Amino acid sequence: MSVRVKKLIGTVLLVALVVIYALLATAIATARLAESGALVHLAYFLFTGLLWILPAMAIIKWMVGPPKSRS
């Protein structure tokens, strides 16, 4: 797979990851944390705000990896 195609696919995956993850994290927070205090909200959003980095790192690592040789 060429580098351009990998970067295009990776970019689309990253955008989709961020949008889906943000909607999911917000929906969970709305459903589960409605009655919680500010400290619980801070801890939840701090944790979920950093958690999306792990799959994003995997996508970026795949994107910038060397292309496989055809031989």
C-alpha angles and dihedrals in degrees: 000000000000122000092244093055092047091051092048093050091044093051092051090047092050093050091047091048093052095046096045093042093050092049092046095047091048093047091051091048092050093049100041108026102045094113098034127109129255094262092057090049091050093050093046096049092042090053096043091042090060098036096072089064093075097064090037090056090052091051093047092047089053091046097054096038118115116273116254115254118245096225 
